């Protein structure tokens, strides 16, 4: 398997896990996890 494809699949899986484990249901915090995951180098770093 190509490392770049594997890295993207792993990033997607970890993002799904984080969003499921830490749901933000309070109105002020809605979307904060998605924004964090979308911010470059905040959670994931380029290989």
C-alpha positions as a LaTeX table, in Angstrom:
\begin{tabular}{lrrr}
\hline
Residue & $x$ (\AA) & $y$ (\AA) & $z$ (\AA) \\
\hline
Unk1 & 0.00 & 0.00 & 0.00 \\
Unk2 & 1.17 & 3.51 & $-0.74$ \\
Unk3 & 2.27 & 5.44 & 2.36 \\
Unk4 & 0.42 & 8.59 & 1.28 \\
Unk5 & $-2.88$ & 6.70 & 0.92 \\
Unk6 & $-2.32$ & 4.90 & 4.21 \\
Unk7 & $-1.56$ & 8.21 & 5.96 \\
Unk8 & $-4.82$ & 9.76 & 4.67 \\
Unk9 & $-6.85$ & 6.71 & 5.77 \\
Unk10 & $-5.24$ & 6.78 & 9.19 \\
Unk11 & $-5.89$ & 10.52 & 9.52 \\
Unk12 & $-9.57$ & 9.98 & 8.62 \\
Unk13 & $-9.89$ & 7.10 & 11.11 \\
Unk14 & $-8.31$ & 9.04 & 13.95 \\
Unk15 & $-10.46$ & 12.07 & 13.17 \\
Unk16 & $-13.60$ & 9.94 & 13.26 \\
Unk17 & $-12.50$ & 8.41 & 16.56 \\
Unk18 & $-11.84$ & 11.82 & 18.15 \\
Unk19 & $-15.18$ & 13.24 & 16.96 \\
Unk20 & $-17.02$ & 10.19 & 18.30 \\
Unk21 & $-15.18$ & 10.03 & 21.63 \\
Unk22 & $-15.40$ & 13.74 & 22.39 \\
Unk23 & $-18.73$ & 14.99 & 21.05 \\
Unk24 & $-19.24$ & 18.71 & 21.49 \\
Unk25 & $-22.92$ & 19.17 & 22.29 \\
Unk26 & $-22.70$ & 22.57 & 23.98 \\
Unk27 & $-23.60$ & 25.38 & 21.61 \\
Unk28 & $-20.44$ & 27.48 & 22.20 \\
Unk29 & $-18.20$ & 24.49 & 21.44 \\
Unk30 & $-20.05$ & 23.03 & 18.44 \\
Unk31 & $-17.67$ & 22.63 & 15.54 \\
Unk32 & $-14.56$ & 23.14 & 17.64 \\
Unk33 & $-13.29$ & 19.58 & 17.18 \\
Unk34 & $-13.88$ & 19.76 & 13.42 \\
Unk35 & $-11.98$ & 23.05 & 13.27 \\
Unk36 & $-9.15$ & 21.57 & 15.32 \\
Unk37 & $-8.89$ & 18.55 & 13.04 \\
Unk38 & $-8.99$ & 20.76 & 9.93 \\
Unk39 & $-6.18$ & 23.03 & 11.18 \\
Unk40 & $-2.90$ & 21.95 & 9.64 \\
Unk41 & $-0.34$ & 20.51 & 12.09 \\
Unk42 & $-2.64$ & 20.81 & 15.10 \\
Unk43 & $-3.26$ & 17.08 & 15.48 \\
Unk44 & $-1.57$ & 15.47 & 12.45 \\
Unk45 & 1.87 & 16.17 & 11.11 \\
Unk46 & 3.01 & 15.49 & 7.57 \\
Unk47 & 5.03 & 12.29 & 7.22 \\
\hline
\end{tabular}
